[in-house]
């Protein structure tokens, strides 16, 4: 058990000229014999003591706030922007963040990756209208925002929520208000263990095409429709890798290319392994050819009405009959 130290011990442990130490500290509240004493888990970098005792919770909160501010400053410097509202891409993975309040002014944000943190609330993204991809997997979310929140995110197409703690189907139903959501992940969550979870989500979010690495089959949408194996739910033909391995330092352009590539693969799989789409394609082809034939016949009749009969021999035999 670590002994209590004077608060003045902390600044000597974390010198001000080494801000990079802050994100490596993993805060966790442990029980203590004194109500005002809280323990911070040992840092991941070598050379620092394994346990630092802090007297008050306020000091822990200030350290967390400093971590978040440092992360925001770092991403601003990397992207060479003068204001948060100009940010297009944010990647804060594994920085032990608990809050995203500093990102609520990112009005131009398109790609946001906040995986493997301690985030519980994402209401700050309510005004990030340009979001295309939001990755929140590996956090501590116990519930999802309401319908009003998702209605505002009209451009959101990829939402990664797997490995979180929410377990209410009512909370998940609010996602039906997200008008253009195409890809959603919620595996490794309590709600994914519920009976008929996939059936509920598929029929709740009408725009959805992919759920938990598998393209949604027509069998899941149309009840009691028995299809060949290659068209069935969880067929290997419907599998899609939604989390390709990328380097730690990825650019906005690279992330957008990955998004475009994933969406393209989704459309290809749907076109090849959705019987409904295949039938629709055949019908559209037939109607187009029929419309084209009628159009050409009208042109030919107009030609006959305005041209002497002896000069029509140059037309194809098809139009002379």
Helices and strands as residue ranges (DSSP letters): H 8-13, G 19-24, E 38-40, E 52-54, H 57-79, G 84-86, E 89-91, G 101-103, E 111-113, G 123-127, E 133-135, H 147-152, E 158-160, H 169-173, G 174-177, E 183-185, G 190-193, H 197-204, E 210-211, E 214-215, H 218-221, G 229-231, G 236-238, H 252-273, H 275-306, G 309-311, H 317-320
